[in-house]
Structures are given as structure tokens and as C-alpha cells.
Amino acid sequence: MTAIRHRVILHPYVTEKSMDEMERMNKLEFAVDQRATRAEVKAAIEDLYQCKVAKVNVKIVRTGKIATVRFTADYSAEDIGTRAGVF
């Protein structure tokens, strides 16, 4: 599973809007592989950061595929963002 999760999640996607969502709505954004499904993104995030994901939304932009991940109330997006290298 190690190789798969690192191929699905490319890097955190940081914008002003994503930082606001992290503080207000407990969400983080990640650039993901173009072929990755929502279920694969959810499994990779949960395995990589040892957390629970409530919902995954995916959007396709010019630069690739961006996944917006909302975490359950038990986990803080700011703590996970620190581990992911957002700060």
C-alpha cells in the first residue's frame, strides 16, 4: 500500500482559499494523480496521516486534479496540514 498512497497523493495544494477552509471548515486540498478515484484518495489520506476522512470532493483544473478533503471533528486539519508540510 505504501507505493500506491504515494502515487495517489502528489502534494498539498495551498491557496488563500484553502487556508481559509482549513481554519473554518476543517478541510485540506491536495493535488492528486489524474487517474485517482475518490475512494483511493480517501484511503490514501487515512493511511498516510492516520485520520478519518468525512468527505472527498474532486475538481479538475488546468494543472491537474485537486481533491478537497474534509476531516471528521475528531481530527484537526491544521494538525494534519502541519504533518503534510503546509506550514
ZIQUI-V134171 format. One record per residue. N is the residue number from 1. RES is the residue in one small letter. BURIAL is b if it has 24 or more other C-alpha atoms within 12 Angstrom, else e. Layout:
((N,RES,BURIAL) (N,RES,BURIAL))
//
This chain:
((1,m,e) (2,t,e) (3,a,e) (4,i,e) (5,r,b) (6,h,e) (7,r,e) (8,v,b) (9,i,b) (10,l,b) (11,h,b) (12,p,b) (13,y,b) (14,v,b) (15,t,e) (16,e,e) (17,k,e) (18,s,b) (19,m,e) (20,d,e) (21,e,e) (22,m,b) (23,e,e) (24,r,e) (25,m,b) (26,n,b) (27,k,b) (28,l,b) (29,e,b) (30,f,b) (31,a,b) (32,v,b) (33,d,b) (34,q,b) (35,r,e) (36,a,b) (37,t,e) (38,r,b) (39,a,e) (40,e,b) (41,v,b) (42,k,b) (43,a,b) (44,a,b) (45,i,b) (46,e,b) (47,d,e) (48,l,b) (49,y,b) (50,q,e) (51,c,b) (52,k,b) (53,v,b) (54,a,b) (55,k,b) (56,v,b) (57,n,b) (58,v,b) (59,k,e) (60,i,e) (61,v,e) (62,r,e) (63,t,e) (64,g,e) (65,k,b) (66,i,b) (67,a,b) (68,t,b) (69,v,b) (70,r,b) (71,f,b) (72,t,e) (73,a,e) (74,d,e) (75,y,e) (76,s,b) (77,a,b) (78,e,b) (79,d,e) (80,i,b) (81,g,b) (82,t,e) (83,r,e) (84,a,e) (85,g,e) (86,v,e) (87,f,e))
//
